[in-house]
Amino acid sequence: MRRLLMEGAAMTNARIMIVIMAILVSCAPTNARAESSELRVAEQFGIAYLPFLVMRKDHLIEKHLEKAGLSNIDVKWVKFGGGSSMNEALISGSLDFAAAGIPAFLSLWNKTENNPSDVAVAAGLNNIPVFLNTSDPNIHSIKDFKGSDKIALPAVKVSLQAMVLQMAAAKEWGRANSTRLDKLTVSMKHPDAMVAMLSKGGEVKNHFGSPPFMFEELRYPGVRTILNSADVLGPHNFNVVYTTKSFHEKNPKLYKAFIVALDEAMKIINADKRDAARLYVESASNKKENFDDTYKMVNDPAMEFTTVPNGLMKFANFMSDMGMLTRKLKSWRDLCFPEAAAKAGS
């Protein structure tokens, strides 16, 4: 009897161990379970976001997710009207990949130190300079601006254009005078600013724009560029793609599939820019895009579609000097995930 009881106890213990092991296995975080069931990417408007358009139209993310064994992921493209709402969505966890100008990214990066939602650059989206155009025959450089002149740009003090204007002023009159032209700036949407400048009848005759508006303006008689951001900074990203470190760590397959898809989109654009222009025109919501004009923009030497992060350190150094950044960094690579930091950026 004693022997039977001992054998029964041993069998019971064995069953208990099996149950415990089964529970532990079911709770263990495998790669498949660690990955999110959806991937949410910010969808912005304009020719600068052409790589995202190619990714969406050709289902490139889905293609590489399937190769990674994640065929049931729901890829969502979420539209945003501005950088602030997009950044809020990223930090709240309702967005996975955002894309905006370097100053917008740096401002968010500065706020998220030692935070689960700390952000880093996943890739560049393009190298595109921005032009400050004028219809005023009396203005030939930023030195010609007077107190009555107005400069339209997306957002006073915080936009990429506003930052470049400060950098140009610092280059011209010294760092202490970097905000010298700020009092002339007014916040306007690019379409409204272009109309105001071309009308020549109002007080706004200067527009620090972005593609396609800055290119379109130059087709009108009397309009010319008085400041090119590339002359101030050298080559720089107009937009960077970024996400949280938490997403990067928890979703390695999703992250890699997105980056590989973005790389493929760049190759598609650069291999056939006429076809890329056609895709953009066909996808335009207002149906007013002209193919020849669009192709000229896409094929313009000033427009480069690349994932290499460029210009990060120059913006960061300036913003740090101006007291806009309190976080310290030694290199532009400190702002990037390892995959992006491995590239020959700046």
C-alpha positions as CSV (number, residue, x, y, z in Angstrom):
1,M,0.0,0.0,0.0
2,R,2.8,2.4,1.0
3,R,4.5,1.7,-2.3
4,L,1.3,2.4,-4.3
5,L,0.8,5.7,-2.4
6,M,4.4,6.7,-3.2
7,E,3.9,5.9,-6.9
8,G,0.7,7.9,-6.9
9,A,2.3,10.8,-5.3
10,A,5.1,10.7,-7.8
11,M,2.6,10.6,-10.7
12,T,0.7,13.5,-9.3
13,N,3.9,15.5,-8.9
14,A,4.8,14.7,-12.5
15,R,1.4,15.8,-13.7
16,I,1.7,19.1,-11.7
17,M,5.2,19.7,-13.3
18,I,3.7,19.1,-16.8
19,V,0.9,21.5,-16.2
20,I,3.4,24.1,-14.8
21,M,5.7,23.7,-17.8
22,A,2.7,24.0,-20.2
23,I,1.7,27.3,-18.5
24,L,5.2,28.7,-18.7
25,V,5.5,27.8,-22.3
26,S,2.2,29.4,-23.2
27,C,3.2,32.6,-21.4
28,A,6.7,32.8,-22.8
29,P,7.1,35.7,-25.3
30,T,7.9,34.2,-28.7
31,N,8.7,36.4,-31.6
32,A,5.3,35.8,-33.2
33,R,3.5,36.9,-30.0
34,A,5.8,39.8,-29.3
35,E,4.9,41.4,-32.7
36,S,1.9,43.7,-32.8
37,S,-1.1,42.6,-34.9
38,E,-1.1,45.9,-36.9
39,L,1.4,48.5,-38.2
40,R,0.3,52.1,-38.4
41,V,2.2,54.6,-40.5
42,A,1.6,58.3,-40.8
43,E,0.4,59.3,-44.3
44,Q,1.4,62.9,-45.2
45,F,0.7,64.9,-48.4
46,G,3.1,66.2,-51.0
47,I,5.8,65.1,-53.4
48,A,8.3,64.7,-50.5
49,Y,6.3,61.7,-49.3
50,L,6.5,59.9,-52.6
51,P,8.3,56.9,-51.0
52,F,5.4,56.3,-48.7
53,L,3.0,56.5,-51.7
54,V,5.0,53.8,-53.5
55,M,5.0,51.7,-50.4
56,R,1.3,51.9,-50.0
57,K,0.3,51.5,-53.7
58,D,2.7,48.5,-54.3
59,H,1.9,46.9,-50.9
60,L,5.6,46.7,-50.2
61,I,5.2,46.5,-46.4
62,E,2.8,43.6,-46.7
63,K,5.2,41.9,-49.1
64,H,8.1,41.9,-46.7
65,L,5.9,41.1,-43.7
66,E,4.8,38.0,-45.5
67,K,8.4,37.1,-46.2
68,A,9.0,37.4,-42.5
69,G,6.2,35.0,-41.7
70,L,3.8,37.8,-40.6
71,S,1.1,37.6,-43.2
72,N,-1.8,38.5,-40.9
73,I,-0.6,42.0,-40.0
74,D,-3.0,44.8,-40.7
75,V,-1.1,47.8,-42.3
76,K,-2.9,51.1,-41.7
77,W,-2.0,54.4,-43.3
78,V,-3.2,57.2,-41.0
79,K,-3.6,60.8,-42.3
80,F,-2.5,63.7,-40.2
81,G,-2.7,67.4,-40.9
82,G,0.3,68.5,-38.9
83,G,3.4,67.4,-37.0
84,S,2.1,68.1,-33.5
85,S,-0.9,65.8,-33.8
86,M,1.3,63.1,-35.4
87,N,3.8,63.3,-32.6
88,E,1.0,63.1,-30.0
89,A,-0.3,59.9,-31.7
90,L,3.2,58.4,-31.7
91,I,3.7,59.0,-28.0
92,S,0.2,57.8,-27.1
93,G,0.9,54.5,-28.9
94,S,-1.8,55.0,-31.6
95,L,0.9,55.4,-34.3
96,D,4.0,53.3,-35.1
97,F,6.0,55.4,-37.7
98,A,5.9,59.1,-38.0
99,A,7.6,61.3,-40.6
100,A,8.3,65.1,-40.2
101,G,11.0,67.7,-40.5
102,I,14.2,67.4,-38.4
103,P,13.3,70.2,-36.0
104,A,9.9,68.6,-35.2
105,F,11.7,65.3,-34.5
106,L,14.4,66.9,-32.4
107,S,11.8,68.7,-30.3
108,L,10.0,65.4,-29.6
109,W,13.3,63.6,-28.9
110,N,14.2,66.3,-26.4
111,K,11.0,65.7,-24.5
112,T,11.2,61.9,-24.3
113,E,14.5,61.3,-22.5
114,N,14.3,58.3,-20.0
115,N,10.8,57.7,-21.2
116,P,9.3,54.4,-22.6
117,S,8.2,56.5,-25.6
118,D,11.7,57.8,-26.3
119,V,12.1,58.3,-30.0
120,A,14.9,57.8,-32.6
121,V,15.3,58.1,-36.3
122,A,14.6,55.0,-38.3
123,A,15.6,56.5,-41.7
124,G,15.8,59.6,-43.8
125,L,12.9,60.0,-46.3
126,N,14.6,62.4,-48.7
127,N,17.2,65.1,-49.2
128,I,15.3,68.2,-50.3
129,P,16.4,71.8,-49.8
130,V,13.7,74.4,-49.2
131,F,13.6,77.7,-51.1
132,L,12.8,81.2,-49.8
133,N,11.1,82.7,-52.9
134,T,10.1,86.4,-53.5
135,S,8.1,88.4,-56.0
136,D,9.4,91.7,-54.6
137,P,11.9,93.2,-57.2
138,N,13.7,95.0,-54.4
139,I,14.7,91.9,-52.5
140,H,17.7,90.0,-53.6
141,S,18.9,88.5,-50.3
142,I,17.9,88.3,-46.7
143,K,19.9,91.6,-46.1
144,D,17.3,93.5,-48.1
145,F,14.3,92.7,-45.8
146,K,12.8,95.7,-44.1
147,G,10.4,96.0,-41.1
148,S,7.3,96.1,-43.3
149,D,8.2,92.9,-45.3
150,K,6.4,89.7,-44.5
151,I,7.8,86.1,-44.9
152,A,5.2,83.4,-45.0
153,L,6.2,79.9,-43.7
154,P,4.5,76.9,-42.2
155,A,4.9,77.8,-38.5
156,V,6.7,80.7,-36.9
157,K,9.8,79.7,-34.9
158,V,9.3,76.0,-34.9
159,S,9.1,74.8,-38.5
160,L,12.1,73.6,-40.5
161,Q,11.8,76.8,-42.6
162,A,11.8,79.0,-39.6
163,M,14.8,77.2,-38.2
164,V,16.7,77.6,-41.5
165,L,15.9,81.3,-41.5
166,Q,17.4,81.7,-38.1
167,M,20.5,79.8,-39.1
168,A,20.9,82.0,-42.2
169,A,20.5,85.1,-40.0
170,A,23.1,83.8,-37.6
171,K,25.4,83.2,-40.6
172,E,24.9,86.7,-41.9
173,W,24.8,88.8,-38.7
174,G,26.2,86.5,-36.0
175,R,24.6,84.0,-33.6
176,A,23.3,86.7,-31.3
177,N,21.1,88.0,-34.2
178,S,19.7,84.6,-35.2
179,T,16.1,85.7,-34.5
180,R,16.5,89.1,-36.3
181,L,14.0,88.2,-39.0
182,D,11.5,86.3,-36.8
183,K,9.4,89.4,-36.4
184,L,8.8,89.4,-40.2
185,T,7.5,85.8,-40.3
186,V,3.8,84.8,-40.5
187,S,2.4,81.3,-40.3
188,M,0.5,80.4,-43.4
189,K,-0.4,77.2,-45.2
190,H,1.8,76.7,-48.4
191,P,-1.1,77.0,-50.9
192,D,-2.4,80.2,-49.3
193,A,1.2,81.7,-49.1
194,M,1.8,80.9,-52.7
195,V,-1.4,82.7,-53.8
196,A,-0.6,85.7,-51.6
197,M,2.9,86.0,-53.0
198,L,1.9,85.6,-56.6
199,S,-1.0,88.2,-56.2
200,K,1.7,90.9,-55.5
201,G,-1.0,93.1,-54.2
202,G,-0.8,92.1,-50.5
203,E,1.9,92.4,-47.9
204,V,3.1,88.9,-48.2
205,K,5.6,88.8,-51.1
206,N,8.0,86.2,-49.7
207,H,7.3,82.6,-49.1
208,F,9.7,80.0,-47.5
209,G,8.0,77.0,-48.9
210,S,8.4,73.3,-49.8
211,P,7.9,71.1,-52.8
212,P,5.8,71.3,-54.9
213,F,5.0,74.9,-54.2
214,M,8.5,76.3,-54.2
215,F,9.0,74.8,-57.7
216,E,5.6,76.0,-59.0
217,E,6.3,79.6,-57.9
218,L,9.5,79.8,-59.9
219,R,7.5,79.3,-63.1
220,Y,5.9,82.7,-62.7
221,P,7.7,85.8,-64.1
222,G,9.5,87.9,-61.5
223,V,9.7,85.1,-58.9
224,R,13.1,84.0,-57.8
225,T,14.9,82.3,-55.0
226,I,16.9,84.4,-52.5
227,L,17.7,81.6,-50.0
228,N,18.3,77.9,-50.5
229,S,18.6,75.9,-47.3
230,A,21.3,73.7,-48.9
231,D,23.5,76.8,-49.1
232,V,23.1,77.2,-45.3
233,L,23.3,73.6,-44.3
234,G,24.6,71.5,-47.1
235,P,22.6,68.4,-48.0
236,H,19.9,67.7,-45.5
237,N,16.7,65.6,-45.0
238,F,13.5,67.5,-45.5
239,N,11.8,64.7,-43.6
240,V,13.0,61.9,-41.4
241,V,11.1,58.7,-40.3
242,Y,11.1,57.9,-36.6
243,T,9.4,55.7,-34.1
244,T,9.7,54.9,-30.4
245,K,12.5,52.7,-28.9
246,S,9.8,50.6,-27.3
247,F,8.3,49.8,-30.7
248,H,11.7,49.0,-32.1
249,E,12.5,46.6,-29.3
250,K,9.2,44.8,-29.1
251,N,8.5,44.5,-32.9
252,P,11.8,43.6,-34.6
253,K,10.2,41.9,-37.5
254,L,7.7,44.7,-38.1
255,Y,10.4,47.3,-37.9
256,K,12.7,45.4,-40.3
257,A,9.9,44.8,-42.8
258,F,9.1,48.5,-42.8
259,I,12.7,49.5,-43.4
260,V,13.2,47.0,-46.2
261,A,10.0,48.2,-47.8
262,L,11.2,51.8,-47.6
263,D,14.5,50.9,-49.2
264,E,12.7,49.1,-52.0
265,A,10.5,52.1,-52.6
266,M,13.6,54.3,-52.9
267,K,15.0,51.9,-55.5
268,I,11.7,51.9,-57.5
269,I,11.6,55.8,-57.6
270,N,15.3,56.2,-58.5
271,A,15.1,53.5,-61.2
272,D,12.2,55.1,-63.1
273,K,11.4,58.6,-62.1
274,R,8.9,59.0,-65.0
275,D,6.8,56.1,-63.6
276,A,7.1,57.6,-60.1
277,A,5.8,60.9,-61.3
278,R,2.9,59.2,-63.1
279,L,2.0,57.4,-59.9
280,Y,2.0,60.6,-57.9
281,V,-0.2,62.4,-60.5
282,E,-2.6,59.5,-60.6
283,S,-2.9,59.5,-56.8
284,A,-3.3,63.2,-56.4
285,S,-6.5,64.0,-54.6
286,N,-7.2,67.3,-56.4
287,K,-6.5,65.9,-59.9
288,K,-4.8,69.2,-60.9
289,E,-1.3,67.8,-61.0
290,N,0.4,68.1,-64.3
291,F,2.6,65.2,-65.4
292,D,5.4,67.2,-67.1
293,D,5.7,69.6,-64.1
294,T,5.7,66.7,-61.6
295,Y,8.3,64.8,-63.6
296,K,10.5,67.9,-63.6
297,M,10.3,68.0,-59.8
298,V,11.0,64.3,-59.3
299,N,13.9,64.5,-61.7
300,D,15.3,67.8,-60.3
301,P,18.8,67.4,-58.9
302,A,17.6,69.1,-55.8
303,M,15.2,66.3,-55.1
304,E,16.9,63.2,-53.8
305,F,15.1,60.2,-52.4
306,T,17.3,58.4,-49.9
307,T,17.1,56.7,-46.5
308,V,20.4,58.1,-45.3
309,P,20.0,60.5,-42.4
310,N,21.5,63.9,-43.4
311,G,21.8,67.2,-41.5
312,L,20.7,65.9,-38.1
313,M,23.8,67.2,-36.3
314,K,23.7,70.7,-37.8
315,F,20.1,71.2,-36.7
316,A,20.8,69.7,-33.3
317,N,23.9,71.8,-32.7
318,F,22.0,75.0,-33.6
319,M,19.0,74.2,-31.6
320,S,21.2,73.3,-28.6
321,D,23.0,76.6,-28.9
322,M,19.7,78.4,-29.0
323,G,18.6,76.6,-25.8
324,M,15.9,74.6,-27.6
325,L,17.5,71.3,-26.7
326,T,18.6,70.2,-23.3
327,R,19.5,66.6,-24.0
328,K,23.2,66.1,-24.8
329,L,24.5,64.2,-27.7
330,K,28.0,63.6,-29.1
331,S,27.1,62.5,-32.7
332,W,24.2,62.4,-35.1
333,R,24.2,58.6,-34.6
334,D,23.0,59.2,-31.0
335,L,19.7,60.2,-32.6
336,C,19.3,57.1,-34.6
337,F,18.5,53.4,-34.3
338,P,21.5,51.2,-35.1
339,E,20.3,50.4,-38.6
340,A,20.2,54.0,-39.5
341,A,23.3,54.9,-37.6
342,A,25.3,52.4,-39.7
343,K,24.7,54.6,-42.8
344,A,27.1,57.3,-44.0
345,G,24.9,60.2,-42.7
346,S,25.5,63.5,-40.9
